[in-house]
Amino acid sequence: MLAMAFFKILTLSSDPTKQTEIQIALNVILVFVTVVYVIITNLILSDSKKSREIDFKRLQLETFYLPLHFALTSMEEFKKPSPELDFLFSHIYLGEGDVPQLLIKYADYKEKKNLSDEEVGELRTNLSTKVNKDIEIIKKDIQKLRNV
């Protein structure tokens, strides 16, 4: 199409009465180039969005979920103040769903001792289950985004 438009311009450029047809051919070229530019820009933006989503999911996983999982499986108790707990609370915004609220509740109740050991254990199990589930979901999301 582009070659046809150029050919039309070349054949008409020698005839001064054909200026309208030359302008039409130039407009066709301009529209074609613009459409190609829009398509390429859309592809670049789509790829950039996917890359940002992967980066955010990795940040969630590496900065919040994996340290929380480690803390839940290796630490007997959450003790305030502790560097591990301070680190988790400084990145709590990366948590999804109920996880941030459960972490806050668990840390607060452990400190205040206003729950029985059984209730705290149940809260810890619930938090651990949700964290493990979120870790698997995030890993699947990252894999899916890479394959798309």
C-alpha positions as CSV (number, residue, x, y, z in Angstrom):
1,M,0.0,0.0,0.0
2,L,2.8,2.3,0.9
3,A,4.7,1.4,-2.3
4,M,1.6,2.1,-4.3
5,A,1.2,5.5,-2.7
6,F,4.8,6.4,-3.5
7,F,4.4,5.2,-7.1
8,K,1.3,7.3,-7.4
9,I,3.2,10.4,-6.1
10,L,6.1,9.8,-8.5
11,T,3.8,9.5,-11.5
12,L,1.7,12.5,-10.6
13,S,4.5,14.8,-9.5
14,S,5.3,15.8,-13.1
15,D,1.8,17.0,-13.7
16,P,0.9,20.2,-11.8
17,T,-2.9,19.7,-12.3
18,K,-2.8,16.5,-10.1
19,Q,-1.9,18.2,-6.8
20,T,-5.0,16.9,-5.1
21,E,-4.2,13.3,-6.0
22,I,-0.6,13.9,-4.7
23,Q,-2.0,15.2,-1.4
24,I,-4.3,12.2,-1.1
25,A,-1.4,9.9,-1.7
26,L,0.6,11.7,1.0
27,N,-2.2,11.5,3.4
28,V,-2.5,7.8,2.8
29,I,1.2,7.4,3.7
30,L,0.8,9.6,6.8
31,V,-2.2,7.5,8.0
32,F,-0.3,4.3,7.4
33,V,2.8,5.5,9.3
34,T,0.6,6.7,12.1
35,V,-1.2,3.4,12.4
36,V,2.0,1.5,12.5
37,Y,3.3,3.9,15.2
38,V,0.2,3.4,17.3
39,I,0.5,-0.4,17.1
40,I,4.2,-0.4,18.0
41,T,3.6,2.0,20.9
42,N,0.7,-0.1,22.2
43,L,3.0,-3.2,22.1
44,I,5.7,-1.3,24.0
45,L,3.2,-0.1,26.7
46,S,1.8,-3.6,27.1
47,D,5.2,-5.1,27.6
48,S,6.1,-2.4,30.0
49,K,3.0,-2.9,32.0
50,K,3.6,-6.7,32.2
51,S,7.2,-6.0,33.3
52,R,6.0,-3.7,36.1
53,E,3.5,-6.3,37.3
54,I,6.2,-8.9,37.4
55,D,8.5,-6.6,39.3
56,F,5.7,-5.8,41.9
57,K,4.9,-9.5,42.3
58,R,8.6,-10.2,42.9
59,L,8.8,-7.4,45.4
60,Q,5.8,-8.8,47.3
61,L,7.3,-12.2,47.3
62,E,10.9,-11.3,48.3
63,T,10.2,-8.5,50.6
64,F,7.1,-9.5,52.5
65,Y,5.8,-13.0,51.9
66,L,9.0,-15.1,52.1
67,P,10.3,-13.3,55.2
68,L,6.9,-13.7,56.8
69,H,6.8,-17.4,55.9
70,F,10.3,-17.8,57.3
71,A,9.3,-16.0,60.5
72,L,6.2,-18.1,60.9
73,T,8.1,-21.4,60.4
74,S,11.3,-20.6,62.3
75,M,10.4,-18.2,65.1
76,E,8.7,-19.6,68.1
77,E,7.2,-16.3,69.0
78,F,7.0,-12.8,67.5
79,K,8.5,-10.5,70.1
80,K,8.1,-6.8,69.9
81,P,10.4,-5.0,69.3
82,S,12.4,-7.3,67.0
83,P,14.2,-6.5,63.7
84,E,12.3,-9.2,61.9
85,L,8.9,-7.9,63.0
86,D,9.9,-4.3,62.3
87,F,11.0,-5.3,58.8
88,L,7.7,-7.1,58.1
89,F,5.6,-4.2,59.4
90,S,7.6,-1.7,57.3
91,H,6.5,-3.8,54.2
92,I,3.0,-4.8,55.3
93,Y,1.5,-2.7,52.5
94,L,2.7,-5.5,50.1
95,G,0.3,-8.0,51.7
96,E,-2.9,-8.9,50.0
97,G,-6.3,-9.8,51.4
98,D,-6.5,-10.6,55.1
99,V,-2.8,-11.2,55.6
100,P,-1.9,-7.7,56.8
101,Q,-4.7,-7.6,59.3
102,L,-4.0,-11.1,60.6
103,L,-0.3,-10.2,61.0
104,I,-1.2,-7.1,63.0
105,K,-3.7,-9.0,65.1
106,Y,-1.3,-11.9,65.7
107,A,1.6,-9.6,66.8
108,D,-0.7,-7.4,69.0
109,Y,-2.3,-10.4,70.7
110,K,1.0,-12.0,71.3
111,E,2.3,-8.9,72.9
112,K,-0.9,-8.1,75.0
113,K,-1.4,-11.7,76.0
114,N,-5.2,-11.2,75.9
115,L,-5.8,-14.4,74.0
116,S,-5.3,-18.0,75.1
117,D,-2.5,-20.0,73.7
118,E,-5.0,-22.0,71.7
119,E,-6.5,-18.9,70.1
120,V,-3.1,-17.5,69.3
121,G,-2.1,-20.9,67.8
122,E,-5.2,-20.9,65.7
123,L,-4.5,-17.3,64.6
124,R,-1.0,-18.3,63.7
125,T,-2.2,-21.4,61.7
126,N,-4.7,-19.2,59.8
127,L,-2.0,-16.6,59.0
128,S,0.4,-19.3,57.9
129,T,-2.2,-21.0,55.7
130,K,-3.1,-17.7,54.0
131,V,0.6,-16.8,53.6
132,N,1.4,-20.1,51.9
133,K,-1.6,-19.8,49.7
134,D,-0.7,-16.2,48.6
135,I,2.9,-17.3,47.9
136,E,1.7,-20.0,45.5
137,I,-0.7,-17.6,43.9
138,I,2.0,-14.9,43.4
139,K,4.4,-17.5,42.0
140,K,1.7,-18.7,39.5
141,D,1.0,-15.0,38.6
142,I,4.6,-14.4,37.8
143,Q,4.9,-17.5,35.7
144,K,1.7,-16.6,33.8
145,L,2.9,-13.1,33.2
146,R,6.2,-14.4,31.8
147,N,4.5,-16.8,29.5
148,V,2.0,-14.3,28.0
